[in-house]
């Protein structure tokens, strides 16, 4: 009995010892799991915040890039200088409508022209109740800085519209005299809406820490840090953020972390923003990754605890060990099923996203083809006169031959009449060729497949240009190159060459020795088609932006022809470039051969 009692006491001592060890292990695992979970969650949230911040900066830069060119182009518009110089009513009326159309096409919030005294002379909203025309903005920093330095960018609340936006201003100079300023106002509703679709919060602050662009509307014009009294007085004087000073934003920063409302934790990523000296902040919530990390730590801890429990069970009872192992296997199977379901859901989402991207790519290609189609129709408008002349000549000849044929039949000369009818057939075939070329050129093309000989492409171009090209365009290309097949649809290749040749013909108009020369040379699996003219050449300032959409050296031009032509050439594996020349202009179309 005594031996049994000692054995029983030893057994219970082992039980207590195992229990204490298990308790110590549990405490250690809880502490280590909490530390690991926090570090893992912070790392995941930091990576998410950095990636999202960079993506949002890229989106903001892309939005601003298309608007920053508008003031640069508008200062050269003749009606701007005419309106500012002498207040010409016709010029001002035309300018109002031009600015209105340009604002609608570019989605600019407002475009307006301010004279040297700060008074608005023309505006895109000229016919609305909140028109800027007649308003004086001489107190605005963007006006003063543009008049002093030539250009300025300023984010502020609109004094008339009451809507915030970025003001892009550029000075209008003529003959060394500053006439006024062109201003483009940009609003960021679309960018802010895109930001709100991501998890977390994104906002841009200026050099004083005032929130300018934000996916959280309640934070707009709030400050993330204190502002001194002198700065507040200057903000009130310029009405940059209205009459009230910026209120503090409900956020507290702690290193790379932030606390909102005293309870919600975030990780912060900061990137330089393309708004002056501003910075973009993205706050990624810490709680979701922390919950996920804690779940992982809990699973890991449970696994380790399970190992210790199994070891303890072996010492106590083998049957208990088998029961615990069965329970562990069931839990593991459930976890595998859950993870498998999550992977299936993730795969389904990836399939949907892939289909959406394919659809977006299809819409992009359709939009590009529609733009090319519009350019072809615009080109047809310019070459109509030449084509009409090409058709009028055979029509007149047909009438003459028909009248002569009637006379020959009356004179009993059927052979002569038959010759006239044969000539009429040839002339109608020529008219059919011309009209068929017009229909083919105007027809919408949905596929870039196929090949076309260089000579066939040039024949179509010269046929469409007709009288405009006669006695002006010279084709100096070897016959062996004319039969070389080029990769691409013939109509789209004609569109590329017509753009270059039309520009060259317009460049030599008014010159007594008009000359446009077409040459070609084989280069590394391609043919370089050179279009050279003896015109006045290109201004170096214009040459730098030749292929930029909406940049044009012609007052009436949209600046799309060369950009579309180069896109088509690149689609077929080629390119278009401009080469400097001592006289005139030279453009080279590199067209890939089959």
VMD Tcl script that draws the C-alpha trace (Angstrom):
set ca {
  {0.00 0.00 0.00}
  {2.76 2.44 0.88}
  {4.51 1.80 -2.41}
  {1.21 2.37 -4.20}
  {0.69 5.65 -2.30}
  {4.19 6.84 -3.18}
  {3.61 5.91 -6.79}
  {0.31 7.79 -6.79}
  {1.93 10.89 -5.29}
  {4.72 10.73 -7.91}
  {2.06 10.48 -10.62}
  {0.25 13.57 -9.38}
  {3.56 15.45 -9.07}
  {4.21 14.68 -12.72}
  {0.72 15.91 -13.58}
  {1.32 19.20 -11.76}
  {4.75 19.54 -13.36}
  {3.30 18.97 -16.82}
  {0.53 21.47 -16.07}
  {3.02 24.13 -14.95}
  {5.15 23.54 -18.06}
  {2.09 23.82 -20.29}
  {1.03 27.02 -18.52}
  {4.50 28.52 -19.03}
  {4.47 27.51 -22.69}
  {1.03 29.07 -23.18}
  {2.15 32.36 -21.59}
  {5.32 32.41 -23.74}
  {3.36 31.63 -26.89}
  {0.81 34.36 -26.17}
  {3.53 36.95 -25.61}
  {5.56 35.87 -28.65}
  {2.43 35.62 -30.80}
  {1.32 39.13 -29.84}
  {4.75 40.56 -30.71}
  {4.94 38.64 -33.98}
  {1.37 39.52 -34.94}
  {1.96 43.23 -34.45}
  {5.21 43.19 -36.43}
  {3.69 41.12 -39.23}
  {0.59 43.33 -39.43}
  {2.68 46.51 -39.52}
  {4.85 45.09 -42.31}
  {1.80 44.11 -44.39}
  {0.06 47.46 -43.77}
  {3.28 49.39 -44.58}
  {3.71 47.53 -47.88}
  {0.06 48.13 -48.78}
  {0.30 51.81 -47.88}
  {3.47 52.33 -49.96}
  {2.08 50.56 -53.01}
  {-1.25 52.37 -52.82}
  {0.44 55.75 -52.30}
  {2.61 55.26 -55.40}
  {-0.42 54.20 -57.44}
  {-2.40 57.25 -56.31}
  {0.53 59.60 -57.07}
  {0.73 58.12 -60.58}
  {-3.02 58.65 -61.07}
  {-2.78 62.27 -59.89}
  {0.26 62.93 -62.13}
  {-1.53 61.46 -65.14}
  {-4.58 63.67 -64.50}
  {-2.46 66.82 -64.20}
  {-0.27 66.08 -67.22}
  {-3.11 66.55 -69.72}
  {-4.08 69.93 -68.22}
  {-0.63 71.52 -67.83}
  {-0.22 71.80 -71.60}
  {-3.45 73.81 -72.05}
  {-2.13 77.21 -70.79}
  {1.09 76.74 -72.78}
  {-0.90 76.23 -75.99}
  {-3.54 78.90 -75.31}
  {-1.08 81.78 -74.78}
  {-0.18 81.44 -78.48}
  {-3.82 81.52 -79.64}
  {-4.31 84.73 -81.70}
  {-7.72 85.63 -80.19}
  {-6.20 85.65 -76.69}
  {-3.72 88.40 -77.57}
  {-6.36 90.28 -79.60}
  {-8.82 90.25 -76.69}
  {-6.21 91.41 -74.17}
  {-4.56 93.99 -76.43}
  {-7.52 95.97 -77.76}
  {-10.64 94.36 -76.28}
  {-11.92 93.43 -79.74}
  {-15.54 92.31 -79.40}
  {-15.43 89.78 -82.30}
  {-12.19 88.32 -80.92}
  {-13.63 88.16 -77.39}
  {-16.84 86.50 -78.60}
  {-14.88 83.90 -80.56}
  {-12.56 83.33 -77.61}
  {-15.48 82.76 -75.21}
  {-16.87 80.01 -77.43}
  {-13.45 78.50 -78.06}
  {-12.74 78.30 -74.33}
  {-16.20 76.81 -73.74}
  {-15.63 74.06 -76.31}
  {-12.10 73.37 -75.04}
  {-13.31 73.06 -71.43}
  {-16.01 70.59 -72.51}
  {-13.55 68.46 -74.49}
  {-10.84 68.36 -71.81}
  {-13.12 68.22 -68.72}
  {-11.43 71.33 -67.31}
  {-13.52 73.00 -64.59}
  {-12.94 76.46 -66.09}
  {-10.65 78.24 -68.57}
  {-10.46 82.03 -68.54}
  {-8.31 84.95 -69.68}
  {-7.42 87.79 -67.28}
  {-5.98 91.15 -68.38}
  {-3.04 92.92 -66.75}
  {-5.32 94.65 -64.22}
  {-6.70 91.30 -62.98}
  {-10.13 91.59 -64.69}
  {-11.45 88.55 -66.55}
  {-12.01 89.31 -70.24}
  {-13.13 85.89 -71.54}
  {-14.14 82.62 -69.89}
  {-15.45 79.17 -70.71}
  {-18.47 79.84 -68.45}
  {-19.25 83.19 -70.14}
  {-22.94 82.36 -70.59}
  {-23.64 80.90 -67.12}
  {-25.01 82.79 -64.09}
  {-21.68 82.19 -62.30}
  {-19.63 83.61 -65.18}
  {-16.08 84.79 -64.39}
  {-16.25 87.54 -67.03}
  {-15.86 90.92 -65.33}
  {-14.59 89.41 -62.05}
  {-11.31 90.81 -60.73}
  {-8.71 88.29 -59.54}
  {-5.82 90.70 -59.07}
  {-5.56 89.68 -55.40}
  {-5.10 86.00 -56.22}
  {-1.51 84.69 -55.83}
  {-1.69 82.68 -59.05}
  {-2.35 85.91 -61.00}
  {0.41 87.89 -59.28}
  {2.97 85.08 -59.57}
  {2.18 84.42 -63.24}
  {2.53 88.13 -64.08}
  {5.84 88.26 -62.22}
  {7.38 84.90 -63.11}
  {5.61 83.81 -66.28}
  {3.69 80.85 -64.82}
  {2.10 79.75 -61.56}
  {0.18 76.90 -59.92}
  {-2.10 77.58 -56.95}
  {-4.65 75.39 -55.15}
  {-7.54 77.34 -53.65}
  {-11.28 77.59 -53.08}
  {-13.12 79.29 -55.95}
  {-14.42 82.72 -54.93}
  {-17.37 82.49 -57.38}
  {-18.02 78.75 -57.71}
  {-17.14 77.88 -54.11}
  {-15.45 74.68 -55.37}
  {-11.81 73.82 -54.66}
  {-9.35 73.25 -57.48}
  {-5.85 73.77 -58.87}
  {-5.31 76.98 -60.87}
  {-2.72 76.70 -63.68}
  {-1.77 80.20 -64.86}
  {0.55 81.36 -67.65}
  {1.42 84.90 -68.72}
  {0.59 86.18 -72.24}
  {3.49 88.20 -73.70}
  {3.55 90.11 -76.95}
  {6.42 92.33 -78.15}
  {8.04 92.25 -74.72}
  {4.85 93.40 -72.95}
  {2.77 91.35 -70.49}
  {-0.87 91.51 -71.68}
  {-2.43 89.28 -69.04}
  {-2.76 85.69 -67.89}
  {-4.44 82.49 -69.17}
  {-5.85 80.40 -66.29}
  {-7.03 76.76 -66.32}
  {-8.86 75.48 -63.24}
  {-8.64 71.74 -62.57}
  {-10.93 69.91 -60.14}
  {-10.16 66.43 -58.84}
  {-13.57 64.84 -58.29}
  {-12.68 61.84 -60.49}
  {-9.31 61.28 -58.79}
  {-10.86 61.52 -55.33}
  {-13.61 59.09 -56.30}
  {-10.97 56.62 -57.54}
  {-9.07 56.97 -54.27}
  {-12.16 56.14 -52.21}
  {-12.47 52.79 -53.98}
  {-9.30 51.61 -52.23}
  {-9.03 50.53 -48.60}
  {-7.76 53.26 -46.31}
  {-7.60 57.04 -46.74}
  {-5.60 59.16 -49.18}
  {-5.04 62.91 -49.13}
  {-2.59 65.52 -50.44}
  {-1.31 68.36 -48.23}
  {0.51 71.55 -49.17}
  {3.71 72.89 -47.61}
  {1.73 74.12 -44.56}
  {0.11 70.72 -43.96}
  {-3.35 71.78 -45.21}
  {-5.35 68.98 -46.88}
  {-6.06 69.91 -50.54}
  {-7.13 66.80 -52.46}
  {-8.70 64.01 -50.40}
  {-10.87 60.96 -50.54}
  {-12.33 62.09 -47.16}
  {-14.42 65.22 -47.99}
  {-14.79 66.22 -44.32}
  {-11.00 66.66 -44.06}
  {-10.67 69.14 -46.94}
  {-8.88 72.34 -45.92}
  {-8.09 70.88 -42.47}
  {-4.51 71.00 -41.20}
  {-2.59 67.92 -40.07}
  {-0.20 70.12 -38.04}
  {-0.42 73.58 -36.39}
  {-0.16 76.69 -38.62}
  {1.45 79.93 -37.42}
  {-0.54 83.18 -37.16}
  {1.30 84.93 -40.03}
  {0.42 82.10 -42.45}
  {-3.23 82.12 -41.33}
  {-3.41 85.89 -41.93}
  {-1.97 85.44 -45.44}
  {-4.48 82.64 -46.20}
  {-7.38 84.88 -45.14}
  {-6.08 87.77 -47.24}
  {-5.87 85.64 -50.42}
  {-9.09 83.70 -49.61}
  {-7.22 80.53 -50.53}
  {-9.37 78.39 -48.25}
  {-12.24 80.82 -47.70}
  {-12.76 83.11 -44.73}
  {-12.27 80.55 -41.96}
  {-8.76 79.37 -40.98}
  {-7.94 75.66 -41.52}
  {-9.25 73.57 -38.63}
  {-7.13 70.71 -37.20}
  {-7.67 67.31 -38.81}
  {-8.71 64.54 -36.36}
  {-5.42 62.63 -36.79}
  {-2.39 62.05 -34.58}
  {0.89 60.78 -36.09}
  {3.33 58.49 -34.26}
  {6.30 57.72 -36.49}
  {5.03 55.53 -39.32}
  {1.68 55.11 -37.57}
  {-1.39 57.29 -37.11}
  {-4.42 57.32 -34.84}
  {-7.79 58.69 -35.99}
  {-10.54 59.51 -33.56}
  {-8.38 58.23 -30.72}
  {-9.09 54.56 -31.53}
  {-8.58 53.54 -35.20}
  {-4.96 52.68 -35.99}
  {-3.35 53.20 -39.41}
  {0.07 52.83 -41.04}
  {1.21 55.85 -43.06}
  {3.05 56.09 -46.40}
  {4.17 59.49 -47.72}
  {5.13 60.26 -51.34}
  {5.99 63.56 -53.09}
  {2.89 64.88 -54.85}
  {2.89 66.72 -58.20}
  {1.21 69.78 -56.61}
  {3.97 72.26 -55.89}
  {5.79 71.15 -52.73}
  {2.85 69.03 -51.61}
  {2.99 65.48 -50.29}
  {0.57 62.59 -50.67}
  {-0.38 60.60 -47.57}
  {-2.01 57.18 -47.66}
  {-3.31 55.66 -44.43}
  {-3.66 51.89 -44.52}
  {-5.78 50.44 -41.65}
  {-3.81 48.27 -39.22}
  {-6.70 46.33 -37.70}
  {-7.48 43.97 -40.66}
  {-3.88 42.74 -41.15}
  {-3.47 42.63 -37.37}
  {-6.53 40.41 -37.07}
  {-5.18 38.16 -39.84}
  {-1.74 38.02 -38.20}
  {-3.28 37.20 -34.85}
  {-5.23 34.40 -36.45}
  {-2.02 33.03 -37.94}
  {-0.22 33.37 -34.62}
  {-3.11 31.69 -32.89}
  {-2.99 28.80 -35.35}
  {0.76 28.48 -34.89}
  {0.44 28.66 -31.12}
  {-2.31 26.10 -31.13}
  {-0.12 23.81 -33.20}
  {2.79 24.11 -30.77}
  {0.46 23.73 -27.82}
  {-0.98 20.68 -29.49}
  {2.51 19.18 -29.72}
  {3.10 19.72 -26.00}
  {-0.37 18.37 -25.20}
  {0.34 15.26 -27.23}
  {3.64 14.77 -25.40}
  {1.87 15.21 -22.06}
  {-0.88 12.83 -23.13}
  {1.71 10.16 -23.94}
  {2.89 10.35 -20.34}
  {-0.67 10.16 -19.01}
  {-2.60 7.88 -21.26}
  {-2.17 6.63 -24.81}
  {-5.89 6.61 -25.39}
  {-6.13 10.31 -24.64}
  {-3.34 10.88 -27.12}
  {-5.29 9.16 -29.90}
  {-8.40 11.23 -29.15}
  {-6.48 14.52 -29.22}
  {-4.78 13.55 -32.48}
  {-8.16 12.79 -34.09}
  {-9.47 16.19 -32.96}
  {-6.37 17.88 -34.37}
  {-6.79 16.17 -37.72}
  {-10.42 17.28 -37.91}
  {-9.44 20.88 -37.14}
  {-6.71 20.72 -39.77}
  {-9.12 19.37 -42.40}
  {-11.56 22.18 -41.66}
  {-8.76 24.72 -42.04}
  {-7.72 23.16 -45.36}
  {-11.33 23.31 -46.57}
  {-11.58 26.97 -45.55}
  {-8.29 27.84 -47.21}
  {-9.32 25.93 -50.35}
  {-12.59 27.88 -50.47}
  {-10.68 31.15 -50.06}
  {-8.31 30.18 -52.90}
  {-11.30 29.30 -55.11}
  {-12.88 32.69 -54.38}
  {-9.58 34.45 -55.11}
  {-9.23 32.55 -58.39}
  {-12.79 33.52 -59.39}
  {-12.03 37.18 -58.64}
  {-8.85 36.95 -60.75}
  {-10.86 35.54 -63.66}
  {-13.37 38.40 -63.39}
  {-10.57 40.99 -63.22}
  {-8.88 39.40 -66.25}
  {-12.12 39.60 -68.24}
  {-12.57 43.23 -67.19}
  {-9.04 44.06 -68.35}
  {-9.63 42.31 -71.67}
  {-12.86 44.33 -72.10}
  {-11.02 47.57 -71.22}
  {-8.33 46.75 -73.79}
  {-11.04 46.10 -76.41}
  {-12.70 49.46 -75.66}
  {-9.30 51.16 -75.91}
  {-8.66 49.64 -79.34}
  {-12.15 50.60 -80.53}
  {-11.64 54.19 -79.33}
  {-8.28 54.38 -81.10}
  {-9.85 53.08 -84.34}
  {-12.68 55.61 -84.03}
  {-10.13 58.41 -83.68}
  {-8.25 57.14 -86.73}
  {-11.56 56.92 -88.64}
  {-12.35 60.54 -87.72}
  {-8.90 61.58 -88.93}
  {-9.48 59.77 -92.24}
  {-12.82 61.54 -92.73}
  {-11.18 64.88 -91.92}
  {-8.50 64.12 -94.52}
  {-11.24 63.33 -97.07}
  {-12.64 66.82 -96.51}
  {-9.29 68.33 -97.45}
  {-8.80 66.21 -100.58}
  {-12.38 66.48 -101.91}
  {-11.56 69.33 -104.27}
  {-8.76 67.37 -105.95}
  {-10.91 64.26 -106.31}
  {-13.77 66.32 -107.79}
  {-11.36 67.67 -110.42}
  {-10.23 64.10 -111.23}
  {-13.86 63.03 -111.75}
  {-15.02 66.15 -113.67}
  {-12.50 65.59 -116.49}
  {-13.66 62.03 -117.37}
  {-17.32 63.06 -116.97}
  {-16.85 65.91 -119.46}
  {-15.07 63.55 -121.84}
  {-17.88 60.97 -121.52}
  {-20.43 63.61 -122.49}
  {-18.35 64.64 -125.54}
  {-17.85 61.04 -126.67}
  {-21.58 60.32 -126.19}
  {-22.59 63.35 -128.28}
  {-20.08 62.40 -130.99}
  {-21.35 58.81 -130.93}
  {-24.89 60.01 -131.66}
  {-23.60 62.02 -134.63}
  {-21.54 59.02 -135.89}
  {-24.58 56.73 -135.74}
  {-26.59 59.30 -137.70}
  {-23.77 59.32 -140.29}
  {-23.82 55.50 -140.47}
  {-20.30 55.15 -138.95}
  {-20.82 52.33 -136.42}
  {-17.10 51.52 -136.06}
  {-16.31 55.07 -135.00}
  {-19.30 55.04 -132.65}
  {-18.05 51.75 -131.14}
  {-14.64 53.34 -130.49}
  {-16.38 56.20 -128.66}
  {-18.36 53.71 -126.56}
  {-15.14 51.84 -125.67}
  {-13.55 55.12 -124.54}
  {-16.67 55.86 -122.45}
  {-16.30 52.44 -120.78}
  {-12.64 53.18 -119.94}
  {-13.52 56.59 -118.50}
  {-16.34 55.18 -116.35}
  {-13.90 52.52 -115.09}
  {-11.51 55.33 -114.09}
  {-14.34 57.13 -112.24}
  {-15.19 53.84 -110.50}
  {-11.55 53.43 -109.46}
  {-11.51 56.94 -107.95}
  {-14.81 56.57 -106.10}
  {-13.85 53.06 -104.96}
  {-10.63 54.45 -103.49}
  {-12.66 57.12 -101.66}
  {-15.05 54.50 -100.25}
  {-12.19 52.23 -99.20}
  {-10.36 55.12 -97.50}
  {-13.49 56.23 -95.60}
  {-14.48 52.69 -94.55}
  {-13.92 51.77 -90.89}
  {-11.19 49.15 -90.38}
  {-11.36 46.76 -87.42}
  {-8.38 44.52 -88.21}
  {-4.70 45.27 -88.80}
  {-4.06 41.96 -90.64}
  {-2.81 41.68 -94.22}
  {-0.16 43.14 -96.51}
  {-0.07 45.79 -99.23}
  {2.64 46.62 -101.81}
  {4.32 50.00 -101.40}
  {3.39 50.98 -104.95}
  {-0.29 50.19 -104.35}
  {-0.27 52.37 -101.22}
  {1.36 55.29 -103.10}
  {-1.07 54.91 -106.05}
  {-4.00 55.20 -103.64}
  {-2.46 58.26 -101.97}
  {-1.82 60.08 -105.26}
  {-5.29 59.15 -106.56}
  {-6.95 60.59 -103.45}
  {-4.84 63.74 -103.42}
  {-5.49 64.20 -107.15}
  {-4.99 67.77 -108.42}
  {-3.27 68.92 -105.21}
  {-0.43 66.44 -105.77}
  {-0.06 66.90 -109.53}
  {3.07 68.85 -110.54}
  {4.05 69.04 -106.84}
  {4.73 65.49 -105.63}
  {7.62 63.56 -107.18}
  {8.02 59.82 -106.57}
  {11.68 58.83 -106.93}
  {11.53 55.19 -105.80}
  {13.12 52.17 -107.50}
  {10.59 49.80 -109.18}
  {11.84 46.83 -107.09}
  {10.84 48.66 -103.91}
  {7.38 49.56 -105.24}
  {6.41 45.87 -105.36}
  {7.71 45.18 -101.82}
  {4.79 44.03 -99.58}
  {4.32 46.01 -96.36}
  {2.78 44.60 -93.19}
  {-0.59 46.23 -92.46}
  {-3.98 47.15 -93.85}
  {-3.68 49.16 -97.08}
  {-6.19 51.85 -96.07}
  {-4.44 52.50 -92.73}
  {-1.03 52.62 -94.47}
  {-2.52 55.15 -96.93}
  {-3.70 57.20 -93.95}
  {-0.11 57.33 -92.63}
  {1.35 58.47 -95.97}
  {-1.52 60.93 -96.71}
  {-0.90 62.69 -93.38}
  {2.78 63.18 -94.23}
  {2.22 64.18 -97.89}
  {-0.67 66.59 -97.09}
  {1.43 68.33 -94.45}
  {4.26 68.65 -96.96}
  {1.94 70.06 -99.67}
  {0.52 72.62 -97.22}
  {4.08 73.57 -96.20}
  {5.02 74.53 -99.81}
  {1.81 76.40 -100.71}
  {2.48 79.86 -102.04}
  {6.04 79.04 -103.20}
  {6.90 79.43 -106.91}
  {9.04 76.25 -106.92}
  {6.76 73.93 -104.92}
  {8.29 70.49 -104.54}
  {7.52 67.42 -102.41}
  {9.82 64.43 -102.98}
  {9.12 60.82 -101.99}
  {12.09 58.43 -101.74}
  {12.51 54.99 -100.18}
  {15.32 52.74 -98.99}
  {15.40 49.22 -97.45}
  {16.68 49.12 -93.84}
  {16.78 45.97 -91.62}
  {13.54 44.26 -92.65}
  {11.72 47.53 -93.28}
  {11.40 50.31 -95.84}
  {12.12 53.89 -94.83}
  {9.78 56.13 -96.86}
  {11.09 59.72 -96.81}
  {8.79 62.71 -97.47}
  {10.82 65.90 -98.01}
  {9.58 69.38 -98.96}
  {11.24 72.69 -99.79}
  {9.00 74.75 -97.52}
  {9.95 77.07 -94.70}
  {10.80 74.20 -92.32}
  {9.73 73.69 -88.71}
  {10.29 75.90 -85.70}
  {12.53 73.98 -83.22}
  {10.04 74.73 -80.45}
  {7.26 73.09 -82.50}
  {9.46 70.17 -83.59}
  {9.93 69.10 -79.96}
  {6.18 68.38 -79.59}
  {5.27 67.27 -83.12}
  {3.85 63.92 -82.06}
  {2.14 65.15 -78.91}
  {-1.68 65.02 -79.21}
  {-3.38 68.47 -79.52}
  {-0.02 70.17 -80.23}
  {-0.21 71.82 -83.67}
  {1.71 74.53 -85.52}
  {-1.44 75.38 -87.55}
  {-3.96 77.74 -85.91}
  {-6.90 75.66 -87.13}
  {-5.26 72.28 -86.49}
  {-6.20 69.89 -83.67}
  {-2.71 68.39 -83.51}
  {-3.95 64.79 -83.98}
  {-2.79 63.87 -87.51}
  {0.86 63.04 -86.81}
  {0.06 61.42 -83.46}
  {-2.50 59.09 -85.09}
  {-0.20 58.36 -88.04}
  {2.63 57.35 -85.71}
  {0.27 55.12 -83.65}
  {-0.80 53.33 -86.84}
  {2.82 52.89 -87.99}
  {3.82 51.50 -84.59}
  {0.84 49.13 -84.61}
  {2.33 47.55 -87.76}
  {5.83 47.36 -86.24}
  {7.15 50.65 -87.71}
  {7.51 54.27 -86.63}
  {7.52 57.90 -87.83}
  {10.28 60.40 -87.08}
  {11.31 63.92 -88.03}
  {14.81 64.71 -89.26}
  {16.45 68.12 -89.32}
  {17.26 69.58 -92.72}
  {19.06 72.74 -93.92}
  {15.92 73.72 -95.85}
  {12.33 72.51 -95.66}
  {11.21 69.56 -93.55}
  {11.88 65.81 -93.72}
  {9.67 63.10 -92.24}
  {10.61 59.40 -92.35}
  {8.01 56.62 -92.10}
  {9.62 53.29 -91.20}
  {7.25 50.58 -92.54}
  {7.94 46.91 -91.77}
  {8.06 44.54 -94.75}
  {6.39 41.13 -94.88}
}
mol new
graphics top color blue
foreach p $ca { graphics top sphere $p radius 0.5 }
foreach p [lrange $ca 0 end-1] q [lrange $ca 1 end] { graphics top cylinder $p $q radius 0.2 }
display resetview
